[in-house]
């Protein structure tokens, strides 16, 4: 079961990234940033299979329980760490690469002026800080000293 392996990988990553976390079980039971990844994976699966109402329902349940809003259409890579996630909003056409961190009250949103691609693309290994408002179809990439990254 690939999806279970990926969720465990997410939980292990959160444990590794958060110095206050003692073990993986703590992440699985107590971390809303982990819980929203479960909701999003289910909602995204339904969205890809054109069950749009059900996908939105699942995402809204996730928002209700975690305070984190991720549209089911958003594409999220592996090992996302959402720390203190209250108030995070991620729009429908946003993409997030692997090994990213997003802190509380950050928005990956649209401006209301664009059609089709309306939200940001976040590359691998990018940190989005507390209160950040990243709006529109822009690309945020990590600057690397080593060109092989």
C-alpha positions in Angstrom: 0.0 0.0 0.0 1.9 2.9 -1.4 -0.2 5.6 0.2 0.3 4.3 3.7 4.0 4.2 3.1 3.9 7.8 1.9 1.9 8.9 5.0 4.4 7.2 7.3 7.2 9.0 5.4 5.3 12.3 6.0 5.0 11.5 9.7 8.7 10.6 10.0 9.6 13.8 8.2 7.5 15.9 10.6 9.1 14.2 13.6 12.6 14.9 12.1 11.8 18.6 11.4 10.1 19.5 14.7 12.5 19.6 17.6 9.5 19.5 20.0 8.3 16.2 18.7 9.2 13.0 20.6 8.0 10.2 18.3 6.0 9.4 15.2 2.9 8.3 17.2 2.7 11.9 18.5 2.7 13.2 15.0 0.0 10.8 13.9 -2.3 11.5 16.8 -1.6 15.2 17.6 -0.4 17.1 14.5 -3.0 18.9 12.4 -0.4 19.5 9.7 -0.3 15.7 9.3 -4.0 15.3 9.6 -4.7 17.7 6.7 -2.3 15.7 4.5 -4.6 12.7 5.0 -7.7 14.7 4.2 -6.0 16.3 1.2 -4.8 12.9 -0.3 -8.4 11.6 -0.1 -9.9 14.8 -1.5 -7.2 15.1 -4.3 -7.9 11.5 -5.3 -11.6 12.3 -5.6 -10.9 15.5 -7.5 -8.7 13.7 -10.0 -11.6 11.2 -10.6 -14.1 14.1 -11.1 -16.0 13.6 -7.9 -15.8 17.3 -7.3 -18.5 17.8 -4.7 -17.3 15.0 -2.5 -13.7 16.2 -2.9 -14.7 19.7 -1.7 -16.7 18.1 1.2 -13.7 16.2 2.4 -11.4 19.3 2.1 -13.9 21.4 4.0 -14.1 18.7 6.8 -10.3 18.9 6.9 -10.5 22.7 7.2 -13.1 22.4 10.0 -10.9 20.0 12.0 -7.5 21.5 11.4 -7.9 25.2 10.5 -5.9 24.5 7.3 -7.6 24.9 3.9 -6.2 23.1 0.9 -8.3 23.0 -2.2 -8.6 19.4 -3.5 -7.1 20.4 -6.9 -3.8 21.6 -5.3 -0.8 19.3 -6.1 1.4 18.6 -3.1 4.7 16.8 -3.2 6.2 14.4 -0.7 7.3 15.2 2.9 5.4 18.5 3.3 5.8 19.9 6.8 3.0 22.2 7.9 4.1 23.7 11.2 1.5 25.5 13.4 -0.8 25.3 10.4 -3.7 27.4 11.6 -4.8 29.8 8.9 -3.0 28.3 5.9 -4.8 28.5 2.6 -3.6 26.7 -0.5 -5.5 27.4 -3.8 -6.8 25.0 -6.5 -4.0 25.4 -9.1 -1.1 25.7 -6.5 1.7 23.2 -6.7 4.1 22.4 -3.8 7.3 20.4 -4.4 9.0 17.9 -2.2 10.5 18.6 1.2 8.8 22.0 1.7 7.8 23.7 5.0 4.9 26.0 5.4 4.3 28.0 8.6 1.0 29.3 10.1 -1.1 32.0 8.4 0.5 31.6 5.0 -1.5 31.9 1.8 -0.8 30.4 -1.6 -3.6 32.2 -3.3 -4.9 33.9 -6.4 -5.4 37.6 -7.2 -8.8 37.2 -8.9 -7.3 38.5 -12.1 -6.0 35.3 -13.7 -7.7 32.5 -15.6 -6.7 28.9 -15.7 -3.4 28.9 -13.7 -4.2 31.2 -10.8 -2.0 30.1 -7.9 1.7 29.9 -7.1 4.1 27.0 -7.8 6.5 26.3 -4.9 9.6 24.3 -5.8 11.4 21.6 -3.8 13.0 22.5 -0.5 11.2 25.8 -0.1 10.1 27.3 3.2 7.1 29.6 3.2 7.2 31.7 6.4 4.5 32.8 8.8 2.1 35.3 7.4 3.4 35.0 3.9 1.0 35.9 1.1 2.2 34.4 -2.2 -0.4 35.4 -4.8 -0.9 34.7 -8.5 0.7 32.3 -11.0 4.3 32.8 -9.9 7.2 30.4 -9.3 9.1 30.3 -6.0 12.2 28.2 -6.2 15.1 27.5 -3.9 18.4 29.2 -4.6 21.1 26.5 -4.6 24.8 26.9 -4.1 25.2 23.5 -5.6 23.8 23.5 -9.2 23.1 19.7 -9.0 20.1 20.4 -6.6 
